[in-house]
Each structure stands twice: as structure tokens, then as C-alpha cells.
């Protein structure tokens, strides 16, 4: 079997290791910058790939042409990916080349938020009131009906890029409605607790999942707060409730035929005391969600989704895999200004890994996506201990110790 992997994550060394366990010929398309930073890629691992095709601009349409060309020339059997940008492009190439795997209808349902939520609403899954818009007047009319605040986002965005909370009409003057071909989605504001749910699915069935309490992405992307997340305890009623909810969500969307990772966001609405789906993606979550899942379950969601889409995880049920620990993470975003100081080591008990990437005296821009960060930390606790306490403690520690000289 020949597999073409589309990858924009710094996991090239791991990919070589994962696929070396099976009899496959593996080809890789990846950004050139990842190869230059993959200092741990040995000659043996490099030689494992039958071909590595590095590109300068991974987002370019020319990469789509390269992928299709490789599929045809190398007689590729399976095309696999693990990131948002590749979901639709991979599905489109599969259909053109007649390959097995997720088709374009399924990919669109997981990429286009209007299509996604329209299908879910039709199937009785609670979602926020919404409207697909291409002009300011439509947004103003929606706000008149629902009231402020409202949320406006690119209809096919990812990583919370371009998501804005609009509190009053004057803020709409700053939005360029002509900048996106697919337009924007405007939604009512849902007040309530925010949760992320990660897991695996196949053919419309949820195979495995676990929810985490996560701080809202909007604040972290703006740089106003850290992105904090911790797993819910097994005996928390919302753990089972969110799992059941996600099973219904996955059944309501066009299926992914192979074992595929998913990352979803949901609110527990204060007014109704019901769960409301924010969105779901058919790829592993960003930030620290994948490491946390692996810390708790021993399952790497990148590995499972790549091998799954290659048809190498068709019989696994995953049902017997229970958490061996409770984990969480803190993702500290940059601020607009010069970084002055933060400790190299973290004294908070329960933090198993703390990394500071920022350099003293270096100027930083405000974060552009949920994944932008200058420091990160992971917490690990026994199965009966809530990691929330550790995560909130390191957040307070960071606020006290990290110093900035903000731009004036």
C-alpha cells in the first residue's frame, strides 16, 4: 500500500516511527520550514519516506496541484491528513482520483460552519441562532433581532482566527466583509460554561472521547488571558452527558468512513441548562489537547487519525481504554510589546512539563490564533484528583511573574 501524508505539524519524526510499524510506502508533503526545524530527524527516519516534498507556501493552490500529481504519478492508495486546512483539499483530491476515504460532502459538513450547524439543527442538535452573511446590513439586522453581544466568524475558519465578539454596531465598521469568498457566520452570544471534547469516530459512530473544561477561545486569542483546559473527572455528571451529546452530533453529520480524530466545542447554557454545540472539526485539537489525551489514555490522536485514514485502524473499538490519570494544560499567549521576564522553571506542584519559549528583550505581536503561545505547561494528577486546581494555580503564578513592556 502507498500512503501520501499531508502534514503541517512538527511531528515528522513521529510519523516516520508510526508508519514504520506497518508495511506501507509513505510519501510526505510538508512545509519546508518544518524540515529545517526537525533536527531530530535521523537519516534512517528520513530514508523511511519514499519521497518528501517540501513546499514554501503550504496554503497555496499550487500545493493542491502537487498533491493530485503525486497521487497519480506515485499510484497512491490512501491520502491522509491531520489538520484543518487539509480536510477539504484531501477530500477533493480523493474524489478526483477515486480514492477511498472521506468525501467532499462529509468534509464540507465539518469545515463549513453554516452547513454543519444547519444539518445539526435539522437533526435536533441545539446550536446558537445564526445567519450566513456577506454584508454589514445583514449583521445589523441580525443584531436588532437577537441583541448584542453577537459573535462573528469566518464560515470556514479554524483556530479561532478572525473570530470577533461584537458588543455594539460601531465595531462592525472594522470588518472587511469582502475579504472572504465564503462570507461570515453571525451567531447569538451563548452565556455559559465552555467545554472542549476530543476523541475518535468512524462511520458515524463515536469510538472514544473525553471532555475538558476550557476557557473560552475568544479571550485567549485576544491575548487577554491564557488558554486553560483540564479534563472533567469521571464522576462529573457532565462527563457522561457530553459524551452522549457528542455521539448524537457525530451521528447527525455525513460520516467519516475511517477512524478519524475529532475536536468539538460546546456550551452548557446558563439560561436553558442544556448543552449547545459550538462546532466540531474532523481532526485533532490544537494547543495542548493532543498531549493531554495521550497523558491520560496513552492514545496519540495524530497517530490514530493518520493510521486510521490509511485504513489501518478499521477494527479497533477503543471502548476499553479508560483514563489512567487526569491531565490539563495552560497555553500562555504573547502580548503586543517587549517580553521582559518570566522564570525558566515552574514551582507549582502537579506541573509535569513547563516550557518557556519567549526571549527577554524580544518584541512580540498579539496572538493571531488559539495556538500562538510563548510558554506552556501540562498538569498530571491521579485519577480522582481534579487538575483544575493545578491549572488555575499556574495561571495565577504566570500572571504574577511574567513581565512585559507594552507598546505605547
N, C-alpha and C positions, 0 to 999 in steps of 0.2 A: 504494500500500500504506500502511496505517496501523499504526503500531507504538506500543504502550504500554510504557514502560520503568519498571521498579520499581528504585529506586536509593537506597541509604543510604550511599554512599561519596562523598567530596569530589572527585568527578570530573565535575561537571555541565558545566563549560566544555569538557572534552574530549569528552563525549558529544555536545554540540552540533556540535563540529568533525567527529567521526567520522561522524555521520549526515548532515552537510551534503554529504558526498561522494556520496551516493546519493539517488535520488528517492523519498523517503518523507515521510509526515506523522507527526511524532513528538509523543507526549504523555508527560508525566513525572509520576510520583508519588514524592515525596521528603520527608524530614523538613524541617520549617520552618527548623530551625537551620542546615541546610546552605545554604539560600538566603541567610540573613543573613550567613554567613561567606564566601560566594562573591563576594568583592569584585572578582574579575577577570571576572565575567560581564558582557559588554558588552550594550548594548541590542540590537545585531544578533543576538547569540547568544541572548539572552532571547526575542527575537521569532521565532527559528527554531522554537522549540517551539510547536505549535498549542495547547497547554494545559499549564500547570504547576500541579499540585495538591499543595500543601504541607500536611503534617499535623503535629500536635503530638506525638502518640504513634504512632510508626511501627509498633510492635509490636501495637497494639490490633486486636481483631477488627473494629472499625469500618472499618479500612483494607481488610480483605478485602471488605467490602460495597462500599466505594468503588471498588475495582478492578473488581469484577463489574459494577457500574453503568456505569462508564466503558467497559468492553468492549462492553456492549450499546448504550449511547447513541451512542458515537463510531464504532461499527461497526469495531472493532479487528480487524486481521488476524493480528497477532503480538503475543504477550505475552512480554517478555524480562526477565531479571534477572541479577545477578552476585554475590549474597550469600546466605549460609546461610539466613537467615530467610525468604527469598523462594522458595526451591526448591519446597517443598511447597505453599505458598499459590498460586504461579503455576500449578503442575500441576493443582491442584484447580479453579481458575478456567478453565483451558483445557478441562478435561473438561466442566464445566458449560456452557460457551459453545460447545463443539465446535471449538476452535481447534487448529491444528497445533502440534506441539512435544512436549516431554517430558510423559509422562502420570504419573498418581499412583503407579502401580506402580513405575516407574523412580525417581521422586522419593523414595519411601519407602525404596527399596533404598540410596539414597545418603544419606538422613537418619537412618534408624533403625539404630543400630549392631548391634542384635540381628538384624534382618532381613538386613542387609548381610553380617555375618560368618557367619550361618547358610548363606546362599547360597554364599559363598566356600568355606566348609569343605566343603559338599556337592560343589563342583566341584574339590576337591583343592588349594585355596589354603591354605597354612599360616596359621592365626590362633591367638591365645592361647586357652587353656581359658577358658570364660566361662559366665556364668549370668545370666539376667534375673531381678531380684529386686525385691520391694516391701516387704520387712521385714528386720529385723536378724537374725532367726534363720536365714534362708536364707544370709545373708552369712557368719555364723559357721560354718555347716555347710560352706560352700564353702572357707573358710579352713582348717578342720580337714583337709580333703582335699588342698588344694594347698599349704598352709603360707603363712606371712607372708614378705615383704610381698605385699599384693594391691592392685589398682587398682580404684577405684570411680568411676563417672562417670554423668551423666545419659544415658539411652539415645538421646536426640535432641539432645544438646548440641552446642556449637560453640565454637571459640576457646579450648578447654581450660577453659571456665568450669565450675566445680563439680567438676573432676577432683581426686581425692584419692588419695594413697598411704597405705595403712593398714598400719602396722607391728605393731600389737598390738590385741587385741579392745577394749580400753577406748576407743580412738579412735572406735569405731562409735557411742558414746553421743552424739556431737556431730552426727550426721547425722539430718536430719528426713526419714524415708522416705515421709511422706505429702505432701511438698511438690511432688512431680512426678506428673502423671497417668500418664505413660508408664513411670515407675519408673526403676530404675537398672540398669546393667550392671556386674557384678563380674568381674574378669579376673585371671588369674595374672600375676605380675611377670615380664617378659622382660628378662634382663640381656644387654646388647649395644650395638653402635653404632646410633645413631638417624639415619635419613635422611628427608628430605622429597623428594617428586618432583612437579614441576609440568609441565603440558603441556596438550595439546588432544586431544579424542576426538570421534568421530562414528559413530553407528550401530554401536556395539560394537567399533570399531576405534581403536586408539591412533594418532593422526596425528603427534604430536610430543611429546617430553618430554626432561627433563634432571633428574638427581638432584643433591641437595646434602647435604653432611654438616651436620647441625643439632644443636645442643644440645637436650636433652630439654625439652619444653614445661613439664613439671611444676615444675622448678626456677625457670624464668623467671616463671611465674605466681605463685609464692610470693614473688617478689621477692628470692630468694637469689642469683640470678645473672642476667647479661644473656642475651638470646636471640641466639645467634651462628649464622650459616649461611654456607656457602661452597660453590660448585659443585665437583663432582668433575672432575678432569682427564679429557680424552678417552681417555687410555691407561690409566686406572684400570680394572682388571677389573670392579669393581663398577658402573661406569657402564653397560656393556652388560648386565650381569646384572640390574640394577634395571630397565632399560628393558624387557627381555624379561619380567621378572616383572610389570611394570605392564600389559603387553599382555595377559597371561593374566588378570589381575584384571579389566580392563575387559571382556574377552570373557565373563567369568563373571557379570556383572550385567546387569539389564534395560537395554537401550541408550538413550542419548540420541540422538534421530533427527537432531539438528542439531549443527553444530560447537560444542562446549562445552568450557570450561576445566575442568581437574581439579586437585586438590591432594591428595596422598596422603602417608601416613607409614608407614614400615616399619622394622623392626629387623633387624640381622644378628646372630642369636642366638649367644652365646658357646658354649653347650653343644653345639648341633647344627651350627653353621656353615652354617645355612640362613637364608634370608630369611623373615620373618614379617610379614604385613601388620598394621599397627595400625588404620588406617582410610583411607577415601577419600571426598572430597567433590566434587560436580559444580559447582564454582565456583572462581574464582581463589583462591590462598592469601592470607592476611593478612600483617601485618607488612611485611617488605621483599621478599617473594618476587616480586611482580609487577614492581617496578622492576629487580630483579636480572635477571629474564628478559629484560626489554626492553634492558638494558645489554648483554647477551650476544648476543641474537638479533635485536634490532630489532623484536620482537613484543610488543605490549602485550596481555596476556591478558584484560583487561577489554574492550578494543576487539574482540578476536577472538570472545569469547563472546557479547557483545551483538549484534554484526553476524551472528554465526553463528546464534543463536537466531531472528534475524529472517529467516533463510533466505538471507542474503547472503554466506555462506561455504560454499556447498554443493559446490563443485568443487575448492577448494584442497587440495593434498596435504601441503604443508609439509615434505615429506621432504628437499628440497634445502637447507633452511635449517640451516646449521651455525653453531656459536658463533664469533664474531669476537674474543671476549675471555673471560676468566674473572672472575666477579664474586661478591661476597658482601655480607653486611650484619651490623651489630650493632645490636640494639634494647635500649636501656637502660631498665629499668622503674623506677618510683618506689619509695621505701621509705615505711614508716609513720613520719612525722616531718616536720621542717622542713628544707627544702633550703637549704644554706649557701653552696655554691660549686662551680662547675666552669668550666673555661676556655671562652671563646667560640670559640676556634679550636683545631684539632687538628693537631699537628705530624707525625703518623705518615705516612710515605711510602706512597703507594698508596691513601690515602683520598681519594676524589674529591668527596665530599659529606659534611659533618658539620653537624648542626643541633642546637642546644641550645634546648629549649623551656621548661625549668624556670626559675622566677624565684626569686632569692635572697630568703629570708625567708618563702617561701610554704610552707604545710603541705600535705602530700600523704597520701593513703591508700595502702595496699598495693595492688598491681595486682589487678584482678578478672578480666582476660582476657589472653590472649597478646599482644594488640595494644596494651595500655596501656604507654606509654613517655614519658619526659621528655627523651630525646636519642636520636639515631640517626646511623648512619654507613654509607656504602657504599664498598666497595673495588672497584677495577677493575685487572686485571692482564693482561699479554699471554697469549695462548692457551696457552703452555707453562708458565706460572708459576702455582704453587698459591696462591690467595688466602687459604689458611688462615693463613699466617704474618702477613699484614696484619691479619686479623680478630682473631687471638689477641693481637697486639701492641696494638691499640687497646683491647681488653678490659682488658689489664694497665694501660694508660695511664689508663683511666677509673677503675679501682679505686684507683689512686694519687691521682688528682686530684679526684674527686668527693667532697664533704664533706657530711655530714648531721648534724643534731641529732635523734636519735631520741627518740620519745615515751617517757616513763617511766611 
